[in-house]
Structures are given as C-alpha cells and as structure tokens.
Amino acid sequence: MLGPVMSETIMARSGDPQDPLEDVRIPTKVKLSALWSATMFLYVYGDYFGLYRPSQLKEMLAGVMGPLGPASQQVLLGVSVMMAIPSVMVFLSLALPAVVARWTNITLGIVYSLIVLATMPGSWRFYLFLSAIEICLCLAIVWIAWRWPRTRPAAP
C-alpha cells in the first residue's frame, strides 16, 4: 500500500486516472517496418528452435537441408535471397516512396504468407505456432499497405 505522499506524487505525474492515455498516430511506414522486424524474429527463432529436433544436427553435418535436400551453393544462395528480402524490407518500408513501398509490401506480404504456408505441412507444433503468427503478421502487412492513408489536397 502506498503512503499518502507517494500516492499524491504518482497522481501528480500521471494526471487524473480518468484522463485518456496519450496515444500518437504511428506512420504507416513505421508500422510496416516494425511488422517486418517482428516477422524476421519469428523466422530466426523458428530456425533456431528447429536445431533441437532429434537428428537435426546429424542431417546438417551430412549436408542435408531438410526438404530442400543436399546443401549446395545454389540452395544456400536461394535460401539466403529468400531471407534477405524480408530483412531488407525493414529498411525499404521506411525508405521507398509511398507508392512503391505500398505495392512492394502488398506483394511480398502475400508471397511470404504463401511461402510459410508451403512449409507448414508435417511440421512440429512449435513451428506451426510460429508459422501461424508469421502469416498473421504478413497479412497485417498486406492489410496496412492496402489501406495506406491518402493525403487530401488543401481546400482552395
């Protein structure tokens, strides 16, 4: 229980508890960048946790990349490109002109939702859980980019 002096100090700093909390409008580009960042964390954690599956390290030492088969320069390059794109989208969502950013986010959000869907059959529960969240985040990217606010010309 807080003493009367402490309670008054907290009330003075936070204002009337009935006042609405301050909330700012987050720019669309920042929302998209944050969603790509969160998606990348899930990709990394999913791959990391996957290392703990029985015999996974044995397959890796044998040079096998799960359903992709033997690790080759082409396979590793393809996977690298596939993971580099969402990583770069963290920046590009902020840096590209709005029209280009909008269509890039819509397109890639759909593409990565489909990629994740394709990897789900036969997966372990942890991966299915992370994949479901990844799909939700990618679809949120599509939704936010689709509903990108438009500026209105100033009235004469």
C-alpha positions in Angstrom: 0.0 0.0 0.0 1.4 3.4 -0.9 1.5 6.2 1.6 -0.4 9.4 1.1 2.7 11.4 -0.1 3.7 8.7 -2.6 0.1 8.5 -3.9 -0.1 12.2 -4.4 3.3 12.2 -6.2 2.1 9.4 -8.6 -1.2 11.2 -9.2 0.7 14.5 -10.0 2.9 12.7 -12.6 0.2 10.6 -14.2 -2.7 13.1 -14.0 -6.3 12.2 -13.4 -6.8 8.4 -13.8 -10.0 9.2 -15.8 -8.0 11.1 -18.5 -7.4 9.1 -21.6 -3.9 7.9 -22.1 -1.8 9.8 -24.7 -1.7 8.0 -28.0 0.0 9.1 -31.1 -0.7 8.1 -34.7 2.1 5.8 -35.9 3.1 6.4 -39.5 2.3 3.6 -41.9 5.9 3.2 -42.9 6.9 2.7 -39.3 4.1 0.1 -38.8 5.2 -1.9 -41.8 8.9 -1.8 -40.8 8.0 -3.0 -37.3 5.9 -5.8 -38.7 8.8 -7.0 -41.0 11.1 -6.8 -37.9 8.8 -9.0 -35.8 8.4 -11.4 -38.7 12.2 -11.8 -39.0 12.5 -12.5 -35.3 10.0 -15.3 -35.7 11.8 -16.7 -38.8 15.1 -16.8 -36.8 13.6 -18.3 -33.7 11.8 -21.0 -35.7 15.0 -22.0 -37.4 16.9 -21.9 -34.1 14.4 -24.0 -32.2 14.4 -26.4 -35.2 18.0 -27.2 -34.4 16.8 -29.0 -31.2 14.8 -31.6 -33.1 16.3 -35.1 -32.8 18.7 -35.9 -35.6 18.6 -32.3 -37.0 22.3 -31.7 -36.3 23.2 -35.1 -37.8 21.4 -34.1 -41.0 23.2 -30.7 -41.0 26.6 -32.4 -40.6 25.6 -34.7 -43.5 24.9 -31.5 -45.6 21.2 -32.1 -45.9 18.8 -29.1 -45.7 15.6 -30.9 -44.8 13.1 -30.9 -47.6 15.5 -28.9 -49.8 17.8 -31.8 -50.0 21.6 -31.6 -50.2 23.1 -28.3 -49.3 24.7 -26.8 -52.4 25.8 -23.3 -53.3 22.6 -22.8 -55.3 20.3 -23.9 -52.5 22.1 -21.8 -49.9 22.0 -18.8 -52.2 18.3 -19.3 -52.8 17.6 -19.6 -49.1 19.8 -16.5 -48.4 17.9 -14.5 -51.0 14.6 -15.6 -49.5 15.6 -14.5 -46.0 17.4 -11.3 -47.2 14.2 -9.9 -48.7 12.2 -9.5 -45.5 15.3 -8.3 -43.7 15.8 -5.6 -46.3 12.1 -4.7 -46.1 12.6 -3.5 -42.6 14.6 -0.6 -44.2 12.8 -0.4 -47.5 9.4 0.1 -45.9 10.8 3.3 -44.5 12.9 4.5 -47.4 10.9 3.7 -50.6 8.5 6.3 -51.9 5.0 5.6 -50.6 3.5 4.2 -53.8 6.4 1.8 -54.4 6.5 0.8 -50.7 2.8 0.1 -50.7 2.9 -2.3 -53.7 6.1 -3.9 -52.6 4.7 -4.6 -49.1 1.4 -5.9 -50.5 3.2 -8.2 -53.0 5.8 -9.5 -50.6 3.4 -9.9 -47.7 1.3 -12.2 -49.9 4.4 -14.1 -51.2 5.8 -14.7 -47.8 2.4 -15.8 -46.4 2.3 -18.4 -49.2 6.0 -19.5 -48.6 5.2 -20.0 -44.9 2.0 -21.9 -45.7 4.0 -24.2 -48.0 6.5 -25.0 -45.2 3.8 -26.0 -42.6 2.7 -29.5 -43.6 4.3 -32.1 -41.4 6.0 -29.5 -39.2 6.3 -29.7 -35.4 3.9 -27.8 -33.2 6.3 -25.1 -32.3 6.9 -24.4 -36.0 3.2 -24.4 -36.7 2.6 -21.9 -33.9 5.3 -19.6 -35.1 4.2 -20.0 -38.7 0.6 -19.0 -37.8 1.9 -15.8 -36.2 4.2 -15.2 -39.2 1.2 -15.5 -41.6 -0.8 -13.1 -39.4 2.0 -10.6 -39.4 2.4 -10.9 -43.2 -1.3 -10.5 -43.7 -1.2 -7.4 -41.4 1.5 -6.0 -43.7 -0.8 -6.5 -46.7 -3.8 -5.0 -44.9 -1.9 -1.9 -43.6 -0.3 -1.4 -47.0 -3.6 -1.8 -48.8 -5.3 0.7 -46.5 -2.4 3.2 -46.8 -3.8 6.6 -45.9 -4.1 9.2 -48.7 -3.4 12.9 -48.4 -6.1 15.2 -49.3 -5.4 18.3 -51.3 -5.8 21.6 -49.4 -9.0 23.3 -49.9 -8.7 26.5 -52.1 
